[in-house]
Amino acid sequence: MTVSAGTERQVHHTRATVDIDAPADSVYRALTGVADWPVLYPWIAHTEVLGREGADDEVKFWAVRPDGTGLRVWTSKRTLDPRALRMVFEQRGSVGPIRQLGGTWDFVSRPDGGCRVESGHWFTTDADPAGTAGELDRHGSLQMRTLKSQTESATALTTDVIRAESAAHVAGRSLAEVRGRLLAALPAGDGDAWFGDTGTGSAVQIAHGDAVLVQKPLSPPAPARLYRTRWRLAEDAGGVRVTADVLAVATDEHARVRRLAEAGVRDALTLAGAR
Protein backbone atom coordinates (compact mmCIF):
# COMPACT_ATOMS: atom_id res chain seq x y z
CA MET A 1 0.00 0.00 0.00
CA THR A 2 1.34 3.45 -0.91
CA VAL A 3 0.26 7.02 -0.33
CA SER A 4 1.23 9.81 -2.68
CA ALA A 5 2.88 12.77 -0.96
CA GLY A 6 5.11 14.25 -3.63
CA THR A 7 6.81 10.85 -3.87
CA GLU A 8 5.24 7.49 -3.12
CA ARG A 9 6.00 6.10 0.34
CA GLN A 10 5.26 2.69 1.81
CA VAL A 11 2.64 2.64 4.56
CA HIS A 12 3.70 0.85 7.73
CA HIS A 13 1.62 -0.26 10.71
CA THR A 14 1.96 -0.65 14.47
CA ARG A 15 -0.51 -2.00 17.05
CA ALA A 16 -0.81 -1.81 20.83
CA THR A 17 -3.28 -3.11 23.42
CA VAL A 18 -3.84 -2.76 27.14
CA ASP A 19 -6.37 -4.23 29.57
CA ILE A 20 -7.87 -1.66 31.94
CA ASP A 21 -9.96 -2.36 35.01
CA ALA A 22 -12.45 0.41 34.25
CA PRO A 23 -15.60 0.57 32.09
CA ALA A 24 -15.00 0.98 28.36
CA ASP A 25 -17.22 4.07 28.07
CA SER A 26 -15.39 5.95 30.85
CA VAL A 27 -11.98 5.12 29.35
CA TYR A 28 -13.25 6.21 25.92
CA ARG A 29 -14.41 9.54 27.37
CA ALA A 30 -11.04 10.09 29.05
CA LEU A 31 -9.11 9.42 25.85
CA THR A 32 -11.34 11.46 23.55
CA GLY A 33 -11.97 14.38 25.95
CA VAL A 34 -8.96 16.37 24.80
CA ALA A 35 -9.75 19.42 26.95
CA ASP A 36 -8.53 17.37 29.91
CA TRP A 37 -5.46 15.87 28.23
CA PRO A 38 -3.12 18.13 30.27
CA VAL A 39 -4.37 16.12 33.29
CA LEU A 40 -4.63 12.72 31.61
CA TYR A 41 -1.19 13.00 30.01
CA PRO A 42 1.11 15.24 32.09
CA TRP A 43 3.47 15.85 29.14
CA ILE A 44 0.64 17.64 27.29
CA ALA A 45 0.95 21.37 27.97
CA HIS A 46 -2.24 22.54 26.25
CA THR A 47 -4.96 21.60 23.75
CA GLU A 48 -7.32 23.68 21.63
CA VAL A 49 -10.27 22.49 19.55
CA LEU A 50 -9.89 24.40 16.27
CA GLY A 51 -13.16 23.29 14.74
CA ARG A 52 -16.01 20.83 15.15
CA GLU A 53 -18.69 19.57 12.76
CA GLY A 54 -20.88 16.65 13.77
CA ALA A 55 -18.69 13.71 14.75
CA ASP A 56 -15.57 15.34 13.32
CA ASP A 57 -13.23 17.80 14.96
CA GLU A 58 -9.73 19.21 14.58
CA VAL A 59 -7.54 19.58 17.67
CA LYS A 60 -4.20 21.29 18.20
CA PHE A 61 -1.79 19.84 20.76
CA TRP A 62 1.29 21.27 22.48
CA ALA A 63 3.45 18.64 24.21
CA VAL A 64 6.84 18.49 25.91
CA ARG A 65 9.22 16.22 24.01
CA PRO A 66 9.95 12.90 25.75
CA ASP A 67 13.55 13.95 26.47
CA GLY A 68 12.35 17.23 28.03
CA THR A 69 14.29 19.40 25.58
CA GLY A 70 11.51 21.28 23.85
CA LEU A 71 8.01 21.32 22.44
CA ARG A 72 6.21 19.26 19.86
CA VAL A 73 3.14 20.89 18.25
CA TRP A 74 0.68 19.14 15.93
CA THR A 75 -2.97 19.01 14.89
CA SER A 76 -5.20 15.98 14.44
CA LYS A 77 -8.43 15.48 12.54
CA ARG A 78 -10.62 13.09 14.51
CA THR A 79 -13.88 11.23 13.96
CA LEU A 80 -15.57 10.18 17.22
CA ASP A 81 -18.12 7.37 17.50
CA PRO A 82 -19.33 7.12 21.13
CA ARG A 83 -21.80 4.34 20.26
CA ALA A 84 -19.13 2.07 18.80
CA LEU A 85 -16.53 3.41 21.29
CA ARG A 86 -14.13 4.15 18.45
CA MET A 87 -11.94 7.09 17.43
CA VAL A 88 -10.34 7.49 14.00
CA PHE A 89 -7.63 10.13 13.61
CA GLU A 90 -5.15 11.54 11.13
CA GLN A 91 -2.36 13.85 12.15
CA ARG A 92 -1.86 17.02 10.12
CA GLY A 93 1.67 18.21 9.48
CA SER A 94 4.80 16.08 9.55
CA VAL A 95 6.89 15.53 12.68
CA GLY A 96 10.56 14.70 12.21
CA PRO A 97 10.92 11.88 9.69
CA ILE A 98 7.21 10.96 9.88
CA ARG A 99 5.40 12.27 6.82
CA GLN A 100 1.88 10.97 7.56
CA LEU A 101 0.36 9.39 10.64
CA GLY A 102 -3.13 8.15 11.46
CA GLY A 103 -5.00 5.31 13.05
CA THR A 104 -7.81 4.04 15.24
CA TRP A 105 -8.55 3.58 18.93
CA ASP A 106 -11.14 0.98 19.98
CA PHE A 107 -12.52 0.32 23.47
CA VAL A 108 -13.89 -3.21 23.91
CA SER A 109 -15.91 -4.12 27.01
CA ARG A 110 -14.90 -7.20 29.00
CA PRO A 111 -17.43 -9.42 30.82
CA ASP A 112 -15.93 -8.46 34.19
CA GLY A 113 -16.72 -4.75 33.66
CA GLY A 114 -13.25 -3.75 32.52
CA CYS A 115 -12.15 -3.19 28.94
CA ARG A 116 -9.43 -3.79 26.42
CA VAL A 117 -8.08 -0.76 24.57
CA GLU A 118 -6.70 -1.44 21.09
CA SER A 119 -4.84 1.12 18.98
CA GLY A 120 -3.64 0.71 15.42
CA HIS A 121 -1.39 3.29 13.77
CA TRP A 122 -0.31 3.65 10.16
CA PHE A 123 2.52 5.90 9.04
CA THR A 124 4.86 6.85 6.23
CA THR A 125 8.40 7.97 6.89
CA ASP A 126 11.58 9.22 5.26
CA ALA A 127 13.67 7.32 7.82
CA ASP A 128 14.21 3.66 8.66
CA PRO A 129 10.67 2.26 9.12
CA ALA A 130 11.78 -0.11 11.88
CA GLY A 131 13.31 2.76 13.86
CA THR A 132 10.23 4.92 13.40
CA ALA A 133 7.96 2.03 14.39
CA GLY A 134 10.07 1.51 17.50
CA GLU A 135 9.66 5.16 18.50
CA LEU A 136 5.90 4.96 17.93
CA ASP A 137 5.73 1.72 19.94
CA ARG A 138 7.62 3.28 22.87
CA HIS A 139 5.40 6.34 22.93
CA GLY A 140 2.28 4.21 22.40
CA SER A 141 3.28 2.01 25.33
CA LEU A 142 3.69 5.11 27.51
CA GLN A 143 0.28 6.38 26.40
CA MET A 144 -1.33 3.04 27.22
CA ARG A 145 0.36 2.71 30.64
CA THR A 146 -0.62 6.25 31.56
CA LEU A 147 -4.20 5.81 30.35
CA LYS A 148 -4.45 2.63 32.45
CA SER A 149 -3.04 4.17 35.64
CA GLN A 150 -5.13 7.32 35.33
CA THR A 151 -8.46 5.65 34.56
CA GLU A 152 -8.04 2.83 37.10
CA SER A 153 -7.40 5.38 39.87
CA ALA A 154 -10.48 6.44 41.82
CA THR A 155 -9.23 10.03 42.17
CA ALA A 156 -6.67 10.82 39.43
CA LEU A 157 -9.17 12.45 37.04
CA THR A 158 -11.69 13.61 39.66
CA THR A 159 -10.97 14.84 43.20
CA ASP A 160 -7.21 15.15 42.63
CA VAL A 161 -7.92 17.75 39.93
CA ILE A 162 -8.24 21.29 41.29
CA ARG A 163 -9.54 24.19 39.20
CA ALA A 164 -9.75 27.85 40.16
CA GLU A 165 -11.07 30.62 37.91
CA SER A 166 -11.98 34.29 38.10
CA ALA A 167 -12.53 37.17 35.68
CA ALA A 168 -11.96 40.91 35.81
CA HIS A 169 -12.38 43.96 33.59
CA VAL A 170 -9.35 45.94 32.44
CA ALA A 171 -10.69 49.39 31.58
CA GLY A 172 -9.36 51.69 28.92
CA ARG A 173 -7.14 49.10 27.24
CA SER A 174 -7.37 47.26 23.96
CA LEU A 175 -7.05 43.51 23.67
CA ALA A 176 -3.67 43.97 21.94
CA GLU A 177 -2.44 46.14 24.84
CA VAL A 178 -3.45 43.62 27.50
CA ARG A 179 -1.95 40.76 25.51
CA GLY A 180 1.25 42.77 25.06
CA ARG A 181 1.42 43.51 28.78
CA LEU A 182 1.15 39.80 29.58
CA LEU A 183 3.75 38.82 27.01
CA ALA A 184 6.13 41.46 28.37
CA ALA A 185 5.66 40.11 31.92
CA LEU A 186 6.16 36.47 30.90
CA PRO A 187 9.48 35.02 29.66
CA ALA A 188 10.45 36.22 26.20
CA GLY A 189 10.27 33.77 23.36
CA ASP A 190 9.96 33.58 19.60
CA GLY A 191 6.75 32.45 17.93
CA ASP A 192 3.57 31.26 19.57
CA ALA A 193 5.14 28.37 21.51
CA TRP A 194 8.13 28.78 23.81
CA PHE A 195 10.08 26.34 25.97
CA GLY A 196 12.86 27.50 28.24
CA ASP A 197 14.20 28.57 31.62
CA THR A 198 12.19 31.14 33.56
CA GLY A 199 14.83 31.57 36.27
CA THR A 200 12.96 29.26 38.62
CA GLY A 201 12.91 26.25 36.29
CA SER A 202 11.81 25.15 32.83
CA ALA A 203 8.37 26.12 31.58
CA VAL A 204 6.16 26.01 28.53
CA GLN A 205 4.53 29.20 27.30
CA ILE A 206 1.90 29.23 24.56
CA ALA A 207 0.15 32.06 22.74
CA HIS A 208 -2.83 30.76 20.76
CA GLY A 209 -4.20 33.41 18.45
CA ASP A 210 -4.78 36.83 19.99
CA ALA A 211 -6.87 35.74 22.96
CA VAL A 212 -5.30 32.77 24.76
CA LEU A 213 -2.04 32.60 26.73
CA VAL A 214 -0.86 29.59 28.71
CA GLN A 215 2.07 28.97 31.03
CA LYS A 216 2.98 25.61 32.53
CA PRO A 217 6.09 25.08 34.71
CA LEU A 218 7.61 21.63 34.34
CA SER A 219 8.43 21.65 38.07
CA PRO A 220 5.13 22.76 39.63
CA PRO A 221 5.06 24.59 42.96
CA ALA A 222 4.92 22.09 45.83
CA PRO A 223 2.83 20.27 46.83
CA ALA A 224 1.05 20.39 43.45
CA ARG A 225 1.89 17.60 41.01
CA LEU A 226 0.79 19.69 38.01
CA TYR A 227 0.15 23.43 37.65
CA ARG A 228 -0.97 25.39 34.61
CA THR A 229 -2.13 29.01 34.28
CA ARG A 230 -4.28 30.24 31.38
CA TRP A 231 -5.46 33.71 30.38
CA ARG A 232 -8.40 34.20 27.99
CA LEU A 233 -8.99 37.69 26.66
CA ALA A 234 -12.17 39.14 25.15
CA GLU A 235 -13.06 42.66 24.08
CA ASP A 236 -15.54 44.21 26.49
CA ALA A 237 -17.30 47.56 26.75
CA GLY A 238 -14.61 50.13 27.38
CA GLY A 239 -11.83 47.59 27.80
CA VAL A 240 -10.99 43.91 27.98
CA ARG A 241 -12.44 41.08 30.02
CA VAL A 242 -9.68 38.84 31.32
CA THR A 243 -10.52 35.34 32.55
CA ALA A 244 -7.71 33.63 34.43
CA ASP A 245 -7.82 30.00 35.48
CA VAL A 246 -5.40 27.63 37.17
CA LEU A 247 -5.46 23.87 36.67
CA ALA A 248 -3.63 21.88 39.34
CA VAL A 249 -3.31 18.27 40.45
CA ALA A 250 -2.76 17.19 44.05
CA THR A 251 -2.33 13.68 45.37
CA ASP A 252 -2.26 15.02 48.95
CA GLU A 253 -2.62 18.36 50.75
CA HIS A 254 -5.60 19.20 48.53
CA ALA A 255 -6.63 22.23 50.60
CA ARG A 256 -3.15 23.72 50.36
CA VAL A 257 -3.04 23.22 46.58
CA ARG A 258 -6.47 24.81 46.25
CA ARG A 259 -5.25 27.89 48.15
CA LEU A 260 -2.20 27.95 45.88
CA ALA A 261 -4.41 27.82 42.77
CA GLU A 262 -6.73 30.56 44.02
CA ALA A 263 -3.77 32.81 44.81
CA GLY A 264 -2.38 32.00 41.36
CA VAL A 265 -5.59 33.22 39.73
CA ARG A 266 -5.39 36.51 41.63
CA ASP A 267 -1.75 36.95 40.61
CA ALA A 268 -2.61 36.17 36.98
CA LEU A 269 -5.31 38.87 36.90
CA THR A 270 -2.92 41.39 38.45
CA LEU A 271 -0.30 40.52 35.82
CA ALA A 272 -2.88 41.34 33.13
CA GLY A 273 -3.49 44.77 34.67
CA ALA A 274 -6.71 43.98 36.50
CA ARG A 275 -7.24 45.52 39.93
C-alpha positions in Angstrom: 0.0 0.0 0.0 1.3 3.4 -0.9 0.3 7.0 -0.3 1.2 9.8 -2.7 2.9 12.8 -1.0 5.1 14.2 -3.6 6.8 10.9 -3.9 5.2 7.5 -3.1 6.0 6.1 0.3 5.3 2.7 1.8 2.6 2.6 4.6 3.7 0.8 7.7 1.6 -0.3 10.7 2.0 -0.6 14.5 -0.5 -2.0 17.1 -0.8 -1.8 20.8 -3.3 -3.1 23.4 -3.8 -2.8 27.1 -6.4 -4.2 29.6 -7.9 -1.7 31.9 -10.0 -2.4 35.0 -12.5 0.4 34.3 -15.6 0.6 32.1 -15.0 1.0 28.4 -17.2 4.1 28.1 -15.4 6.0 30.8 -12.0 5.1 29.4 -13.3 6.2 25.9 -14.4 9.5 27.4 -11.0 10.1 29.1 -9.1 9.4 25.8 -11.3 11.5 23.5 -12.0 14.4 26.0 -9.0 16.4 24.8 -9.8 19.4 27.0 -8.5 17.4 29.9 -5.5 15.9 28.2 -3.1 18.1 30.3 -4.4 16.1 33.3 -4.6 12.7 31.6 -1.2 13.0 30.0 1.1 15.2 32.1 3.5 15.9 29.1 0.6 17.6 27.3 0.9 21.4 28.0 -2.2 22.5 26.3 -5.0 21.6 23.8 -7.3 23.7 21.6 -10.3 22.5 19.6 -9.9 24.4 16.3 -13.2 23.3 14.7 -16.0 20.8 15.1 -18.7 19.6 12.8 -20.9 16.7 13.8 -18.7 13.7 14.8 -15.6 15.3 13.3 -13.2 17.8 15.0 -9.7 19.2 14.6 -7.5 19.6 17.7 -4.2 21.3 18.2 -1.8 19.8 20.8 1.3 21.3 22.5 3.4 18.6 24.2 6.8 18.5 25.9 9.2 16.2 24.0 10.0 12.9 25.7 13.5 13.9 26.5 12.4 17.2 28.0 14.3 19.4 25.6 11.5 21.3 23.9 8.0 21.3 22.4 6.2 19.3 19.9 3.1 20.9 18.2 0.7 19.1 15.9 -3.0 19.0 14.9 -5.2 16.0 14.4 -8.4 15.5 12.5 -10.6 13.1 14.5 -13.9 11.2 14.0 -15.6 10.2 17.2 -18.1 7.4 17.5 -19.3 7.1 21.1 -21.8 4.3 20.3 -19.1 2.1 18.8 -16.5 3.4 21.3 -14.1 4.2 18.5 -11.9 7.1 17.4 -10.3 7.5 14.0 -7.6 10.1 13.6 -5.2 11.5 11.1 -2.4 13.8 12.2 -1.9 17.0 10.1 1.7 18.2 9.5 4.8 16.1 9.6 6.9 15.5 12.7 10.6 14.7 12.2 10.9 11.9 9.7 7.2 11.0 9.9 5.4 12.3 6.8 1.9 11.0 7.6 0.4 9.4 10.6 -3.1 8.1 11.5 -5.0 5.3 13.0 -7.8 4.0 15.2 -8.6 3.6 18.9 -11.1 1.0 20.0 -12.5 0.3 23.5 -13.9 -3.2 23.9 -15.9 -4.1 27.0 -14.9 -7.2 29.0 -17.4 -9.4 30.8 -15.9 -8.5 34.2 -16.7 -4.8 33.7 -13.3 -3.7 32.5 -12.2 -3.2 28.9 -9.4 -3.8 26.4 -8.1 -0.8 24.6 -6.7 -1.4 21.1 -4.8 1.1 19.0 -3.6 0.7 15.4 -1.4 3.3 13.8 -0.3 3.6 10.2 2.5 5.9 9.0 4.9 6.8 6.2 8.4 8.0 6.9 11.6 9.2 5.3 13.7 7.3 7.8 14.2 3.7 8.7 10.7 2.3 9.1 11.8 -0.1 11.9 13.3 2.8 13.9 10.2 4.9 13.4 8.0 2.0 14.4 10.1 1.5 17.5 9.7 5.2 18.5 5.9 5.0 17.9 5.7 1.7 19.9 7.6 3.3 22.9 5.4 6.3 22.9 2.3 4.2 22.4 3.3 2.0 25.3 3.7 5.1 27.5 0.3 6.4 26.4 -1.3 3.0 27.2 0.4 2.7 30.6 -0.6 6.2 31.6 -4.2 5.8 30.4 -4.4 2.6 32.5 -3.0 4.2 35.6 -5.1 7.3 35.3 -8.5 5.7 34.6 -8.0 2.8 37.1 -7.4 5.4 39.9 -10.5 6.4 41.8 -9.2 10.0 42.2 -6.7 10.8 39.4 -9.2 12.5 37.0 -11.7 13.6 39.7 -11.0 14.8 43.2 -7.2 15.1 42.6 -7.9 17.8 39.9 -8.2 21.3 41.3 -9.5 24.2 39.2 -9.8 27.9 40.2 -11.1 30.6 37.9 -12.0 34.3 38.1 -12.5 37.2 35.7 -12.0 40.9 35.8 -12.4 44.0 33.6 -9.4 45.9 32.4 -10.7 49.4 31.6 -9.4 51.7 28.9 -7.1 49.1 27.2 -7.4 47.3 24.0 -7.0 43.5 23.7 -3.7 44.0 21.9 -2.4 46.1 24.8 -3.5 43.6 27.5 -1.9 40.8 25.5 1.3 42.8 25.1 1.4 43.5 28.8 1.1 39.8 29.6 3.8 38.8 27.0 6.1 41.5 28.4 5.7 40.1 31.9 6.2 36.5 30.9 9.5 35.0 29.7 10.4 36.2 26.2 10.3 33.8 23.4 10.0 33.6 19.6 6.8 32.5 17.9 3.6 31.3 19.6 5.1 28.4 21.5 8.1 28.8 23.8 10.1 26.3 26.0 12.9 27.5 28.2 14.2 28.6 31.6 12.2 31.1 33.6 14.8 31.6 36.3 13.0 29.3 38.6 12.9 26.3 36.3 11.8 25.1 32.8 8.4 26.1 31.6 6.2 26.0 28.5 4.5 29.2 27.3 1.9 29.2 24.6 0.1 32.1 22.7 -2.8 30.8 20.8 -4.2 33.4 18.5 -4.8 36.8 20.0 -6.9 35.7 23.0 -5.3 32.8 24.8 -2.0 32.6 26.7 -0.9 29.6 28.7 2.1 29.0 31.0 3.0 25.6 32.5 6.1 25.1 34.7 7.6 21.6 34.3 8.4 21.6 38.1 5.1 22.8 39.6 5.1 24.6 43.0 4.9 22.1 45.8 2.8 20.3 46.8 1.0 20.4 43.4 1.9 17.6 41.0 0.8 19.7 38.0 0.2 23.4 37.6 -1.0 25.4 34.6 -2.1 29.0 34.3 -4.3 30.2 31.4 -5.5 33.7 30.4 -8.4 34.2 28.0 -9.0 37.7 26.7 -12.2 39.1 25.2 -13.1 42.7 24.1 -15.5 44.2 26.5 -17.3 47.6 26.8 -14.6 50.1 27.4 -11.8 47.6 27.8 -11.0 43.9 28.0 -12.4 41.1 30.0 -9.7 38.8 31.3 -10.5 35.3 32.6 -7.7 33.6 34.4 -7.8 30.0 35.5 -5.4 27.6 37.2 -5.5 23.9 36.7 -3.6 21.9 39.3 -3.3 18.3 40.4 -2.8 17.2 44.0 -2.3 13.7 45.4 -2.3 15.0 48.9 -2.6 18.4 50.7 -5.6 19.2 48.5 -6.6 22.2 50.6 -3.2 23.7 50.4 -3.0 23.2 46.6 -6.5 24.8 46.2 -5.2 27.9 48.1 -2.2 28.0 45.9 -4.4 27.8 42.8 -6.7 30.6 44.0 -3.8 32.8 44.8 -2.4 32.0 41.4 -5.6 33.2 39.7 -5.4 36.5 41.6 -1.8 37.0 40.6 -2.6 36.2 37.0 -5.3 38.9 36.9 -2.9 41.4 38.5 -0.3 40.5 35.8 -2.9 41.3 33.1 -3.5 44.8 34.7 -6.7 44.0 36.5 -7.2 45.5 39.9 
